[in-house]
Amino acid sequence: MTPTNRRNLMFRAMALGAVTTLPACKMTEADNSSLTDQFKHAMLAWDDKVQEALFDPHTLAPTFRPDQITNPPRFNAFYDISQAPVVDPATYTLALGGQIQNKTPWSVSALNALPQHSQITRLICVEGWRVIGQWSGVRLSDFLRHVGADLTCKYVSFKCADGYYSSIDMPSALHPQTILALNFLNAPLTPPFGAPVRLRIPVKLGFKNPKSLVHLAVTNVYPGGYWEDQGYDWYSGS
């Protein structure tokens, strides 16, 4: 069975499960609301498991030519562009926590001293739009190994200077295209696009690419996320 056929079969199973779990008896509005929430969380959990099962750590997201880069680039956040946090790169440090052996904070210059990788990939927003950009930085897999992270843990979590937070699964964190981006369009990141360090993970939807990172942790405790805690799908593969 091809990956596409397997994906279609799983999605049909999800739809069938949704139909068969609908109640057949009459309930009060409060009961219905409670059941709706339970059903929603159950389906989100099922969706996460399906996406995780379909994920292939060796399959790369599509890459593009320089002439295909979206120009001008598109800003997106839960606030206006004028409210993008300004973090001084000269005093910035990335704090580390959780199951990491060396928790010494990292400066921008220290991150730049590690091997750099560049990619031209597509960012897909949950709202339906997509853009192509060029990012470069440190492979997250290289960084995690460098600081002695426990790679058997389930999650890598992130906190941002603007109060945003998110998390990803470890296999996706170790994907070769997942980077701690330091540059955008061949120049250091600017505040609207996540300066001085952001996560760039083309195998996830856009809201899984947090900007202006100030804290990174490795953990087995589910960390949630800003939008995920409001009902968005956690795995959110693109």
N, C-alpha and C positions, 0 to 999 in steps of 0.2 A: 504493500500500500504506500503510495506517495505521501510526502508530508502534507500536501494540499488536501488530498482525500482524507487523511487522518484528521486534519484540522476540521474539515467540514463535518465529518462523522461525530467528532467531539462536540461541536457546536449544536448539531441536531440533538444529541443526547442532552445537552443543557436545556434546549428548548422543551424537549419532552419532559424533563424533570420539572421544569417550571409549571407546565400544565398539570401534571399529575399531582403536584403538591398544593394546588389551589383548593380552598375549603369548599365543601358541598353543603354545609349547614348554614343557617342564618345566624349572624353574630351581631353584637352591639358594636357601635362605632369605636369604643375604646378597645374592645377585643380585636377588632379588625386592624386598628392602628398598630397594636402590639404584634399581631401576627405578621403584618406587612413588614415591620422592622426586622423581625426574626427571619422572614423569608429573604429580605434584601441582603442581610448579613450572610445568610447561608449561601446565596447565589454568588456573592462577591468572593467568599472563601472558595467556592467551587471554581469560579473563574480563575482565581489565582493558581489553583492546583493545575488546571488545564494549561494555562500559559507556561507554568513552570515545567510541565511535562513536555511541552513542545519546544522549549528553549534548547538550542544547540550552541554550546560554547565555542564551537569551531566555525560557525556560520557568521560571516561578516555582514554588517549593514552596507547598503550600496554606497559607493563613493562616486564623486563627480569631478568634472573638469573645472578649472578656474573660471572659464567664461560662463559657467552655469551658476555661479554664486549669486545669491539674491542681493540686488543693489537698488535702493538702500536697504540695509539690514532692518529687521523688524524688532522693536522692543516689545516685551511682554512681561507683566508682573501683576501682583494683586494691588498695585498702587500706580500712580502716575509717574512718568519718567522723571519729573522734577523732584520726586521723593526718593530716588535711588540713593542708597547710602554711599557716602564717600569715605573710603577707608585709606588711610595714609600707608602706602606700601613700604615706606621707610621704617615704620614702627610695627607693621603688621606681623602677627604670628598665627600659625595654624596650630591650635591646641589638639592634643590627642588623648583618648580615653578608652576605657574598656579593656579588652583582651589584647593589649599591645605591650611588648616588652620594653621598648624605648619610647617613653612618652615626652621626650624633649620637644618643645614647640619648634615649628619650622617657619623660617623667614622666607620671603619671596626669593632672595638671592640663593638660599640653600636649595629651594625647589628648582630654580633655574640651573643649578649646578648638576642636577641629575640628568640622565639621558632624556632627550626631548623627542616627541613624536608628533607628526602633523597629519591632519585628516581634513578632507572636504566631504562633509556628510550632511544629511538632511535632518532637521529638527521638525518633528511632527507634533502639533498641538492637539490636545484633547478637544478643542473647539472646532477642529477640522482643517485649519490652515497649516501650511508647511513652508519652510524656508531652507535654503542651502547656504552653509557658511563654512569658513575655514578656521579651524581651531588647532592649537598646538600646546603641548604641555607634557606632563609626566604620566606614563601609564600607571593607573591606580594599582594594578597588580605588582608592578615593580616597587612602588612606594610602600605597599603593605608588607611585602617581603623585606624591604630595607629596614623597616622599623620593628620587625619581629611580630607582626600581627598573627593571631591564631586563625589560620585560613580554614579551619574546620567549623568556625562559628557560622551562624545562619545569616547575620545581618551586618551591614555597614551603615552607620547613621551619620547625618550631617546637620549642623546648626549654622545659621547664617547671620550676618550683621544686621539684616533687616527684620529679624524675628522669624523668618521662614525656617522650616526644618523638614527633612525628608529622610528616607532610608531605602536601601536596595538589598537584594539578596546577594550572598557571597558569590555564587557562580557568575552573576552579571557584573559584579565588581571586578572579577578576574578576567573578564572578556578583554581581548587585546585592543579594542577600540575605546574602552572606558578610560578616560584620562582626567587628571586634575589640570584643567586648562589654565594657562597663564597668558596666552595670546589669542587674539581674534583678528582675522584679516591681516595677519603678519605684523601686528603691533600689540603692545601690552593691552590687556583688557581695560576698558573704561567702566566707570560706575554703572551705567545702564545695562551693561552686558556682563556684570559679575566681578568686577575688579575687587581684589587683585587675583583671586583664585576661585574658580567655579568647577563644578562637576560637569563633564560632557560625556554623555552616555547615549550614543545613537541607537541602541537597541531598546530604549525606553521612550515613552512619551515625554513631551517637553517639560511638564511639571516635575519630572523626576531628575531634572538637571539643575539643582539648586545653585544660586549665585552667592558671591561674596562669603565664602566659607570661613568660619572662625573655629569650628570644632568638628573633629572626625573621631568616631568611635567604632569599635568592633565588639559585637555582643551577641548573645543567644536570647536576649530578652527583646520581644517585638517592640520597635521604637515608634511605629506609626509614622505620620507625616501631616503636614499642614492641611492638605486637601484630602488625604486619605482618612483623617479623623473626622472629616465632614461627609464621608460617604463615597469618595472616589475609590476606584479599584486600586489596590496596593501594588500589585505586580506591574501592571501597566506597560507591557511590552509593546513596542511599535511594530 
